[in-house]
């Protein structure tokens, strides 16, 4: 009976799709963003081109000395994806990233600067920052004036007339990552083939913080992902609250040292390097579609990334809403978290819980 219940739960999760036209398994879409004010950014799929926002401004120069975790990104790729910004890594200088950003016109994005951003008309959490947000590590191309395509870099930015990237259903993602929210708790990736040990908890989460972009995301949904953060919203749209899962190497940096003393950060230590590595800090997690997106005619997510919890060791339930420190105290009672991933397969096989197939010392390879 226990096995049957798990199978039913997993299949129910997979069935969570948009009621409109389905995006087929294995299908991908192309995002095209012209670097010209007044032009329309577009998403193309199956020969259909959809307008997703008018370009309102373009970057005059890149932003140097970007956020600290950008140093773990790969130049020419997406280095951060969020409901309030997508950051593109052009290169690195003195151990920090050089970036340009994609911003919706209605948002708050403190890590970005107006001079280094492509601003697209729209609301945070939807469109390019929701259903069509790219995972960290997505390759980004510059289309030059002569029509050639080259990896986006600091050198070619001034000659680029368009930015392009292709987003495909994830390959090799876990079904979920499960975290025991206690000191020394295990962090495991659950795959169709078995369970892999990712690391252990060195600082459990016990409260929430104010993360501006959560204003544009729902409860228990991914607000942002970059090489040093998985940010989970605990607040409904229009309010702000959330917590972050971070690798230990990130909180050893000067800008993050306070995380050791604050309740809104869940810090994990890997068997090897974690920052900038899948499955948590590259490759798979995206904000996913908002209600605004779900009204679109052609969109269907395979599965919306989300977070479930067990409170006081009970059954798995939805993330409880929390917008104030008092409400955030519920996280002290969270004994387990489960980050559900977008899926490649329509009917994934069930695999055992509790690390029953876990190989000692096994870790997820990058």
Secondary structure, 3 states (H helix, E strand, C coil): CHHHHHHHHHHHHHCCCCCCCCCCCCCEEEEEEECCCCCEEEEEECCEEEEEEEEEECCCCCECCCCHHHHHCCCCEEEEEECCCEEEEEEEECCEEEEEEEEEEECCCCCCCHHHEEEEEEECCCHHHCCCCCCCCCEEEEEECCCCEEECCCCCHHHEEEEEEEEECCCCCCCEEEEECCCCCEEEEEECCEEEEEEEEEECCCCCECCHHHHHCCCCEEEEEECCEEEEECCCCCCCCEEEEEEHHHHCCHHHHHHHHCCCEEEEEECCCCCCCCCCCCCCCCCCCCHHHHCCCCCCCCCCCEEEEEECCCCEEECCCCCCHHHHHHHHHEEEEEEECCCCCCCCCCCCCCCCCCCCCCCCCC
